[in-house]
Amino acid sequence: MTATMPSTAYTPHPSKMMKAAQWMGTRNVEVGVVPKPQITDPGDAIVQITHCTISGSDIHLYEGQLKDAMEKGDILGQEAIGMIEEVGPDVKTLKVGDRVIILPVIACGTCQYCQRQQYSLCDNTNPSKEMEAAYGHRLCGKLGYSRLCGGYPGNQAEYCRVPHADLSCVKAPEYIDARKLLGLTNVVTTAWHALELAEVQEGDVLGVWGCGPIGLATQRLAKLRGAKKVFAMDKDSQRLRIAEDFGMTPVDVDGHPDVAEYILSIQDHGLDRSIEASGYRCVGKQEYPAMQAIGLEKDSSDTLAAIIKATRKGGNVALIGDFFFTTREFPIGPLMQKALTVRGAQTWP
C-alpha cells in the first residue's frame, strides 16, 4: 500500500509546521501537526516527502510489540521517496532539488562495521542503552522505529530529517514513477540481503516463509539467481495465489499444520536453503497468546522450528522477519546436530 503526500513537486514549505503519522498507543495512529524538522548536524538533509509506504515493521509498532520503547507522538515511517529541500555543510553527494530514495538504516560510514559495509551494525548512530543492555551491543539507528533503534522521527510525514544523508539517501531518476521505486527503499534490498545471508545458489531448492512484499520479492529474486524450485509458505490464500502466479510452489500453512513434515514428504532430502520472511509473528501454537499475555513468552519459535526441521543437513537458514526478544522453545538440538548455518540481520543497503 502506498500513500501519496499532497504535493509531488518540489515546493519549499513556507510553514514551520507539518503533518505526520504519529504513534499514539497500541493500534492507535493519528495524523497530527508537528514542528517541521531542521538540520541539527552538518551531515543532515531535509527531505520533502512525496511518496511513502507502510512497512511490515510498522505493524510491530501498531500492534504494541515495542510499546515500551515508544512514546506517544512518535512519528512513524521508514520507506519513502522525496525531494531534497536543504542540506548540511558536510553533505557532498546531494543538492537541493535532488529526488532521493530514503533508506531506513542510519549509518555513520566511518566505524569498523560501516567500513565493511555492514551498515545495520553501525556503532555510532544508536544511543539506546536499552538495546545495549539486552543485546550486549547497540545496532544501527533506524528512521521511525522506536527508541530502541535511536528514536529518530520517521518519514510518514511531509518532511523528514535524514542523518548521514550521503549514505542514507540514494538519488532516483526523475523519469521513473515513484510508485515503482518505493520497493527499493527497503523491500527489494531486504529480499536480496536475505538471499545473500542464505547463500542461495543456482540449482538450490529454497523455502521462503512469508508471501508479503519482502517474501514475494525474495522468491522472485531467488529464481533470478538460479534457484531450481521455491516453496512459498503463508496462511493467506490471496498471497499464495500471487506466489503461484510467479511460478512458486505454494504451501498453505493452515492446511498443513506440520509444514516441515509435509515438505520432507514431497522434497527429497529437504530444503537446501530456508528464509524466514514472515515478518509479523507467524504463530501456530494455540497456547502462545496466553503465554505472551502472562510474560512466559516474548517471541514465537514456531516458524523457526519448522524451518530447522525442513532444511537439509548442512543447509543454510536466513532470518529477516524481525525477531526482537527471546523464545523459550528454540530447537537448539536439531540446529546443532544438523550442522545448519543460521544468519540474520537487518538489511545492509
SULRAHU-V895262 format. One line per field, one symbol per residue. ss: DSSP state (@ for helix, = for strand, . for the rest). phi: phi as a letter, one per 30 degrees, with the letter a starting at -180 (. if undefined). burial: b if it has 24 or more other ideal C-beta (glycine too) atoms within 12 Angstrom, else e. A space follows every 50 residues. Layout:
ss->???
phi->???
burial->???
This chain:
ss->.===............=========..========.........====== ===..@@@@@@@....@@@....==....========...........== ==..==.....@@@@...@@@.......@@@@@@@.....===...@@@. .=....=.====..@@@@===......@@@@@@@@.@@@@@@@@@@@@.. ....=====...@@@@@@@@@@@@....======..@@@@@@@@@...== ==......@@@@@@@@....======...........@@@@@@....... .@@@@@@@@@=========............@@@@@@...====.....
phi->.bbcdecccdbeddcccacadcdckehbbbdccbdddbdcbecdbccddc bbbdcedddededidcddccbejeddjbbabacdcabddcdccbbejddb ccdddcbdicdddddcicddcedccbddddddddcjbccddbdibiddcj idedcdadbbdcdhddcdccdbdddceeddcedddaddddddddddddhd beidcccbdkbdeddddddddddddjedabdccaccddddddddddjdcd bddddbecdddddddcbeijddbbbcbdidhdccdddeeddddcidbccc ceddddddddddeidbbbcbcicccbbdcddddeedddhdccbalddcd
burial->ebbebeeeebeebeeeebbbbbbeeeeebeeeebebbebebebbbbbbbb bbbbbbbbbbbbeebbeebbeeebbbbbbbbbbbbbbbeebeebeeebbb bbbbbbbbbebebbeeebbbbbbbbbebeebeeeeeebbbbbbbbbbbbb bbbbbbbbbbbbbbbbbbbbbbeeeeebeebbbbbbbbbbbbbbbbbbbb eeebbbbbbbbbbbbbbbbbbbbebebebbbbbbbeeebbeebeebebbb bbbeebeebbebbeeebeebbbbbbbbbbbbbbbeeebeeeeeeeebbbb bbbbbbbbbbbbeebbbbbbbbbbbebebbbeebbeebebbbbbbbbbb
